[in-house]
Amino acid sequence: MARRISWQLLPVALAVTVVTFAFGYWQKYACHAAGWPYRRELLFGQRCYSDVPFLLQNRGMADGIFPYAPNAGEHPLEYPVLSGLVMDVSARLARVLTPDRGADLKQTYFTLTVLVLLGLAMVTVWATARTTGDPRDGLLVAAAPTLALAGTINWDLLAVAATALALLAWARHRPWLVGLLLGLGAAAKLYPAFLLGPIVLLALRQRQWRTAARTVGAAAGAWLAVNLPVMIVYPEGWQLFYRFNKERGAEFGSPWHALELLGHPVEPLGRLNLLASGLFLVGCLGVAALALFVRPAPPLAPLAFLVLAAFLVTNKVYSPQYVLWLLPLAVLAGLRLPDLVVWQAAEIVYWFAIWAHLDDQAIDNRLYAATVFLRIAVTLWLCARVVVGLTVARGSRPAWHPQWTWSLRQVLPSEEKAAHPAGSPPNRS
């Protein structure tokens, strides 16, 4: 009876997702109602900026041009192919629905994109709940304020949903489906490919050579299936995403940009790339040590959280919507509700600060840099909480750690089975 009542919360979680997105749409409405003009005092002063309508206008899609073509607006689209395909299909549908090619087209396109992103958010919530077996975990994702604030800035939820589904497939022991979903996710946003590292290490630790090969092979096949046609027909447009990220400097949200604002720039670009990549590699080596040596074998979700967190605290840019990458993983990693609240609060502080920073520097550079380091410090604190949960307890997990191992065989040690009977939810109090 209690189990049945618990699962009745899943429709509630999905409904909360709709409400959260409605709030996000309302939060962007000042810009939307004005027709999305590029006025800094509106976009950043009212904190209603979104990449969506401006990429439509500036990458040729408003004129029906394929976004990776040489004549696609200012320059071809600097996004992975699956994201570009979704943008292009949405733009063509918006052109059919809207005869006016001006502000009305941008408004229609934004509304269509919000609906697509809402669907992806609901998939993410559903997959999170199904992975843990507790709809309350889905509710934590659905009710996150950062989902409302950042969910409609860009198309990151494509990759977020694919990653959440991949973790569900991992829990159901379907390695080929895990690879397929991560490959599609990487074709939308590169970061899902980072999860292949922990997956391969966990598989090799359990001598599951075929599982590792199937997962990586399916991921490579899915990524190639999406990328290869554009790679062949529009090679310059296809490689722009990779060249752009290699050549970009220290940008907003990153520790490198904060250091630059404080008068300590990391130069030249080659040194910045080496330092950022090197620190990320160090973080990955630490995660690899956990994957290979912690007993019992750690779950995938905490390892995935740690890898992405390492990337986000060392990367050359941190866009406000990147918080969505960690959102389902933070819940699946078993972080307590107070941890999640503190993290969301820090991200909200940063969210306000970034728009003030872009609004003709309406915030002091030192104060903005402080919010960047606050966000990084809280993320590292969450990482410490996850690592402690994986390493300190031996025979039993701390109360805030979930009972699911999500290993290849989904087998728990007998003492953990006794401590966590089947179907009992983790304690998040």
C-alpha positions as CSV (number, residue, x, y, z in Angstrom):
1,M,0.0,0.0,0.0
2,A,2.8,2.4,0.9
3,R,4.6,1.5,-2.3
4,R,1.5,2.2,-4.4
5,I,0.9,5.6,-2.7
6,S,4.6,6.4,-3.2
7,W,4.3,5.8,-7.0
8,Q,1.3,8.1,-7.1
9,L,3.8,10.9,-6.6
10,L,5.3,10.4,-10.1
11,P,2.4,12.2,-11.8
12,V,2.8,14.9,-9.2
13,A,6.5,15.2,-10.0
14,L,5.7,15.5,-13.7
15,A,3.0,18.1,-12.9
16,V,5.6,20.0,-10.8
17,T,7.9,20.0,-13.8
18,V,5.2,21.7,-15.9
19,V,4.7,24.3,-13.1
20,T,8.5,24.9,-12.9
21,F,8.7,25.4,-16.6
22,A,5.7,27.7,-16.6
23,F,7.6,29.8,-14.0
24,G,10.6,29.8,-16.2
25,Y,8.6,30.9,-19.2
26,W,7.1,33.7,-17.1
27,Q,10.5,34.7,-16.0
28,K,11.6,35.2,-19.6
29,Y,8.3,36.9,-20.6
30,A,9.6,40.5,-20.5
31,C,12.0,39.7,-23.3
32,H,9.5,37.5,-25.1
33,A,6.8,40.1,-25.1
34,A,9.2,42.7,-26.5
35,G,10.0,40.4,-29.4
36,W,13.5,39.6,-28.3
37,P,15.4,42.7,-29.3
38,Y,19.1,42.8,-28.4
39,R,19.0,45.5,-25.7
40,R,21.3,44.9,-22.8
41,E,19.1,46.7,-20.3
42,L,16.3,44.4,-21.1
43,L,18.0,41.1,-21.7
44,F,20.4,41.3,-18.7
45,G,18.8,44.0,-16.6
46,Q,15.6,42.0,-16.5
47,R,17.5,38.7,-16.5
48,C,15.4,37.2,-19.2
49,Y,18.1,36.4,-21.7
50,S,18.0,33.2,-23.8
51,D,20.3,32.0,-26.6
52,V,17.3,30.5,-28.4
53,P,15.9,33.5,-30.4
54,F,19.3,35.0,-31.2
55,L,20.7,31.8,-32.7
56,L,17.6,31.6,-34.9
57,Q,18.3,35.1,-36.2
58,N,22.1,35.0,-36.4
59,R,22.8,31.5,-37.7
60,G,20.6,31.6,-40.8
61,M,17.8,29.5,-39.5
62,A,15.3,32.4,-39.7
63,D,15.9,32.4,-43.5
64,G,15.6,28.6,-43.9
65,I,19.4,28.0,-44.2
66,F,20.8,24.9,-42.7
67,P,22.8,26.0,-39.7
68,Y,26.1,24.3,-40.7
69,A,26.1,25.6,-44.3
70,P,28.8,28.2,-45.2
71,N,26.2,30.9,-45.7
72,A,24.5,30.4,-42.3
73,G,24.2,33.9,-41.0
74,E,27.2,35.4,-39.2
75,H,29.0,32.0,-39.3
76,P,27.9,28.4,-39.1
77,L,26.5,27.1,-35.8
78,E,29.1,26.4,-33.1
79,Y,27.0,23.6,-31.5
80,P,27.2,19.8,-31.8
81,V,25.1,18.3,-34.6
82,L,22.1,16.9,-32.7
83,S,21.5,20.2,-31.0
84,G,21.7,21.9,-34.4
85,L,19.3,19.5,-36.0
86,V,16.7,20.1,-33.3
87,M,17.2,23.9,-33.7
88,D,16.8,23.6,-37.5
89,V,13.6,21.4,-37.4
90,S,12.1,23.8,-34.8
91,A,13.0,26.8,-36.9
92,R,11.4,25.3,-40.1
93,L,8.2,24.5,-38.1
94,A,8.2,28.0,-36.7
95,R,8.5,29.4,-40.3
96,V,5.5,27.3,-41.3
97,L,3.4,28.6,-38.4
98,T,4.5,32.2,-38.6
99,P,4.3,34.2,-41.9
100,D,6.0,37.2,-40.3
101,R,9.8,36.8,-40.4
102,G,10.4,39.4,-37.7
103,A,9.7,39.4,-34.0
104,D,6.7,37.0,-34.4
105,L,9.0,34.3,-35.8
106,K,11.4,34.6,-32.8
107,Q,8.4,34.4,-30.4
108,T,7.0,31.4,-32.1
109,Y,10.4,29.7,-32.3
110,F,11.0,30.4,-28.6
111,T,7.6,29.0,-27.6
112,L,8.1,25.8,-29.7
113,T,11.6,25.4,-28.1
114,V,10.2,25.8,-24.6
115,L,7.7,23.0,-25.3
116,V,10.5,20.7,-26.6
117,L,12.6,21.5,-23.5
118,L,9.7,20.9,-21.2
119,G,9.2,17.4,-22.7
120,L,12.9,16.7,-22.2
121,A,12.7,17.9,-18.6
122,M,9.8,15.6,-18.0
123,V,11.8,12.7,-19.4
124,T,14.6,13.6,-17.1
125,V,12.3,13.6,-14.1
126,W,10.7,10.3,-15.1
127,A,14.0,8.6,-15.7
128,T,15.5,9.8,-12.4
129,A,12.5,8.4,-10.5
130,R,12.6,5.1,-12.4
131,T,16.3,4.7,-11.8
132,T,16.1,5.0,-8.0
133,G,12.7,3.4,-7.7
134,D,11.4,6.4,-5.7
135,P,9.4,9.2,-7.4
136,R,10.5,11.5,-4.6
137,D,13.8,11.7,-6.3
138,G,12.1,12.8,-9.5
139,L,10.3,15.4,-7.5
140,L,13.6,16.8,-6.3
141,V,14.7,17.4,-9.9
142,A,11.3,18.8,-10.9
143,A,11.1,21.3,-8.1
144,A,14.7,22.6,-8.5
145,P,14.6,26.4,-8.9
146,T,17.6,26.2,-11.3
147,L,15.4,24.2,-13.7
148,A,13.0,27.1,-13.9
149,L,15.8,29.8,-14.2
150,A,18.1,28.0,-16.6
151,G,16.0,25.4,-18.4
152,T,15.1,27.7,-21.3
153,I,18.4,29.5,-21.8
154,N,19.8,26.8,-24.2
155,W,19.3,23.3,-25.5
156,D,21.3,21.5,-22.7
157,L,18.3,19.5,-21.6
158,L,18.8,17.4,-24.8
159,A,21.9,16.0,-23.3
160,V,20.6,16.0,-19.7
161,A,17.6,13.8,-20.7
162,A,19.8,11.4,-22.7
163,T,22.2,11.1,-19.7
164,A,19.3,10.4,-17.3
165,L,17.9,7.8,-19.6
166,A,21.4,6.2,-20.0
167,L,21.6,5.9,-16.2
168,L,18.2,4.2,-16.2
169,A,19.4,1.8,-18.9
170,W,22.5,1.1,-16.8
171,A,20.3,0.2,-13.9
172,R,18.4,-2.2,-16.2
173,H,21.7,-3.9,-17.4
174,R,21.4,-2.8,-21.0
175,P,24.9,-1.7,-22.0
176,W,24.1,-1.2,-25.7
177,L,21.3,1.1,-24.8
178,V,23.5,3.0,-22.4
179,G,26.0,3.5,-25.2
180,L,23.4,4.5,-27.7
181,L,22.0,7.2,-25.3
182,L,25.4,8.5,-24.3
183,G,26.3,8.7,-28.0
184,L,23.2,10.7,-28.8
185,G,23.8,12.9,-25.8
186,A,27.4,13.5,-26.9
187,A,26.0,14.4,-30.3
188,A,23.9,17.1,-28.6
189,K,26.5,18.3,-26.0
190,L,29.9,16.8,-25.5
191,Y,29.7,16.1,-21.8
192,P,27.8,12.7,-21.8
193,A,30.8,11.1,-23.4
194,F,32.7,11.8,-20.1
195,L,30.5,9.1,-18.5
196,L,32.1,6.4,-20.7
197,G,35.2,6.6,-18.5
198,P,33.6,5.5,-15.3
199,I,31.5,3.0,-17.1
200,V,34.5,1.3,-18.7
201,L,36.4,1.2,-15.5
202,L,33.5,-0.3,-13.5
203,A,33.0,-2.9,-16.3
204,L,36.7,-3.8,-16.4
205,R,36.8,-4.1,-12.6
206,Q,34.2,-6.8,-12.8
207,R,35.9,-8.3,-15.9
208,Q,32.9,-7.5,-18.0
209,W,35.0,-6.9,-21.2
210,R,32.0,-7.4,-23.6
211,T,29.9,-5.0,-21.6
212,A,32.6,-2.3,-22.0
213,A,33.0,-3.0,-25.7
214,R,29.3,-2.9,-26.3
215,T,28.8,0.3,-24.5
216,V,31.6,2.1,-26.2
217,G,30.8,0.7,-29.6
218,A,27.1,1.7,-29.3
219,A,28.1,5.2,-28.2
220,A,30.5,5.6,-31.1
221,G,28.0,4.2,-33.6
222,A,25.2,6.6,-32.4
223,W,27.6,9.6,-32.4
224,L,28.8,8.8,-35.9
225,A,25.3,8.2,-37.3
226,V,24.3,11.7,-36.3
227,N,27.6,13.4,-37.1
228,L,28.8,11.7,-40.3
229,P,26.4,13.2,-42.8
230,V,27.1,16.8,-41.6
231,M,30.8,16.0,-41.3
232,I,30.9,14.9,-45.0
233,V,28.6,17.6,-46.5
234,Y,29.6,20.6,-44.3
235,P,33.1,19.8,-42.9
236,E,33.9,23.4,-42.0
237,G,30.6,24.0,-40.3
238,W,30.9,20.7,-38.4
239,Q,34.3,21.3,-37.0
240,L,33.6,24.8,-35.9
241,F,32.3,23.6,-32.5
242,Y,35.6,21.9,-31.7
243,R,37.7,24.7,-33.1
244,F,35.7,27.3,-31.2
245,N,36.1,25.6,-27.8
246,K,39.8,25.1,-28.4
247,E,40.4,28.8,-29.3
248,R,38.1,30.4,-26.8
249,G,39.7,32.2,-23.9
250,A,38.7,32.5,-20.2
251,E,35.0,33.4,-20.3
252,F,32.3,34.2,-17.7
253,G,31.6,31.8,-14.9
254,S,35.0,30.2,-15.0
255,P,37.7,30.5,-12.3
256,W,40.0,31.7,-15.0
257,H,37.7,34.6,-15.9
258,A,37.4,35.4,-12.2
259,L,41.2,35.5,-11.8
260,E,41.4,37.7,-14.8
261,L,38.9,40.2,-13.2
262,L,41.1,40.2,-10.1
263,G,44.1,41.1,-12.1
264,H,45.7,37.6,-12.4
265,P,45.0,36.4,-15.9
266,V,46.3,33.0,-17.1
267,E,48.1,33.7,-20.4
268,P,48.7,32.9,-23.2
269,L,45.9,30.7,-24.5
270,G,48.1,27.6,-24.8
271,R,48.9,27.8,-21.1
272,L,45.3,28.3,-20.2
273,N,44.2,25.2,-22.2
274,L,47.0,23.2,-20.7
275,L,46.2,24.2,-17.1
276,A,42.4,23.7,-17.5
277,S,42.8,20.3,-19.2
278,G,45.5,19.2,-16.7
279,L,43.4,20.0,-13.7
280,F,40.4,18.2,-15.3
281,L,42.6,15.2,-15.9
282,V,43.7,15.2,-12.3
283,G,40.1,15.1,-11.3
284,C,39.4,12.2,-13.6
285,L,42.3,10.3,-12.2
286,G,40.8,10.7,-8.8
287,V,37.5,9.4,-10.0
288,A,39.3,6.5,-11.7
289,A,40.9,5.6,-8.4
290,L,37.5,5.5,-6.7
291,A,36.1,3.4,-9.5
292,L,38.9,0.8,-9.3
293,F,39.7,0.6,-5.6
294,V,36.7,1.5,-3.4
295,R,35.1,-1.5,-1.9
296,P,32.4,-2.4,-2.6
297,A,32.3,-1.3,-6.2
298,P,30.9,2.3,-6.3
299,P,27.7,3.2,-8.1
300,L,27.9,4.9,-11.5
301,A,25.9,8.0,-10.6
302,P,28.3,9.4,-8.0
303,L,31.3,8.8,-10.3
304,A,29.4,10.5,-13.1
305,F,28.7,13.4,-10.8
306,L,32.3,13.7,-9.8
307,V,33.6,13.7,-13.4
308,L,31.2,16.4,-14.5
309,A,31.8,18.5,-11.4
310,A,35.6,18.3,-12.1
311,F,34.9,19.5,-15.6
312,L,32.7,22.3,-14.6
313,V,35.1,23.7,-12.0
314,T,38.1,23.7,-14.3
315,N,36.5,24.5,-17.7
316,K,37.1,27.8,-19.5
317,V,33.5,28.8,-19.4
318,Y,30.5,28.2,-17.1
319,S,27.2,29.2,-18.8
320,P,24.3,29.5,-16.3
321,Q,22.5,26.5,-17.8
322,Y,25.4,24.2,-17.1
323,V,24.0,23.6,-13.6
324,L,21.4,21.4,-15.3
325,W,24.1,18.9,-16.2
326,L,24.6,18.1,-12.5
327,L,20.9,18.3,-11.4
328,P,19.7,14.7,-11.9
329,L,23.2,13.3,-11.1
330,A,23.2,15.2,-7.7
331,V,20.0,13.5,-6.8
332,L,21.1,10.1,-8.1
333,A,24.4,10.4,-6.2
334,G,22.4,10.4,-3.0
335,L,23.1,13.9,-1.7
336,R,20.9,14.9,1.2
337,L,18.2,17.5,0.8
338,P,20.1,20.1,2.9
339,D,23.1,19.6,0.5
340,L,20.9,20.2,-2.5
341,V,19.3,23.3,-1.0
342,V,22.7,24.9,-0.3
343,W,23.9,24.0,-3.8
344,Q,20.8,25.5,-5.4
345,A,21.1,28.6,-3.3
346,A,24.7,29.1,-4.4
347,E,23.7,28.6,-8.1
348,I,20.9,31.2,-7.7
349,V,23.3,33.7,-6.2
350,Y,25.6,33.1,-9.2
351,W,22.6,33.4,-11.6
352,F,21.8,36.9,-10.4
353,A,25.4,37.9,-10.5
354,I,26.1,36.8,-14.1
355,W,23.3,38.9,-15.4
356,A,24.4,41.9,-13.4
357,H,28.0,41.3,-14.7
358,L,26.7,41.3,-18.3
359,D,24.5,44.3,-17.8
360,D,27.3,46.8,-18.4
361,Q,29.0,45.5,-15.3
362,A,26.2,46.6,-12.9
363,I,28.1,44.5,-10.3
364,D,31.6,45.2,-9.0
365,N,34.1,42.8,-10.7
366,R,35.4,41.6,-7.4
367,L,32.0,40.8,-6.1
368,Y,31.2,38.9,-9.3
369,A,34.4,37.0,-9.0
370,A,33.4,36.1,-5.4
371,T,30.2,34.6,-6.6
372,V,32.1,32.5,-9.1
373,F,34.4,31.1,-6.3
374,L,31.4,30.6,-4.1
375,R,29.7,28.4,-6.8
376,I,33.0,26.5,-7.2
377,A,33.4,26.1,-3.5
378,V,29.9,24.7,-3.0
379,T,30.4,22.3,-5.9
380,L,33.7,21.0,-4.4
381,W,31.9,20.6,-1.1
382,L,29.3,18.4,-2.8
383,C,32.1,16.4,-4.3
384,A,33.6,15.9,-0.9
385,R,30.3,14.7,0.4
386,V,30.0,12.2,-2.4
387,V,33.6,11.0,-1.9
388,V,33.0,10.5,1.9
389,G,29.9,8.5,1.1
390,L,31.9,6.2,-1.1
391,T,35.0,5.7,1.0
392,V,34.3,6.2,4.7
393,A,31.6,3.6,5.3
394,R,32.5,0.0,4.6
395,G,29.9,-2.5,5.9
396,S,27.2,0.1,5.8
397,R,26.5,3.3,3.9
398,P,25.9,6.7,5.6
399,A,22.2,7.6,6.0
400,W,22.4,10.0,3.1
401,H,23.7,7.5,0.6
402,P,21.2,5.6,-1.6
403,Q,20.8,1.9,-1.3
404,W,21.2,1.2,-5.0
405,T,24.6,0.2,-6.3
406,W,23.7,0.4,-10.0
407,S,26.6,-1.9,-10.8
408,L,26.5,-4.2,-13.8
409,R,24.7,-7.0,-11.9
410,Q,22.8,-4.8,-9.5
411,V,24.0,-7.0,-6.6
412,L,24.5,-5.6,-3.1
413,P,26.5,-7.2,-0.3
414,S,24.4,-9.2,2.0
415,E,24.8,-6.8,4.9
416,E,23.6,-4.0,2.7
417,K,20.6,-6.0,1.7
418,A,19.7,-6.5,5.3
419,A,20.2,-2.8,6.1
420,H,18.1,-1.7,3.1
421,P,15.2,-4.1,2.4
422,A,13.9,-4.1,-1.2
423,G,11.7,-1.1,-2.0
424,S,12.7,1.0,1.1
425,P,13.7,4.5,0.1
426,P,16.9,6.2,1.2
427,N,16.8,8.5,4.1
428,R,17.2,12.1,2.9
429,S,16.3,13.8,6.1
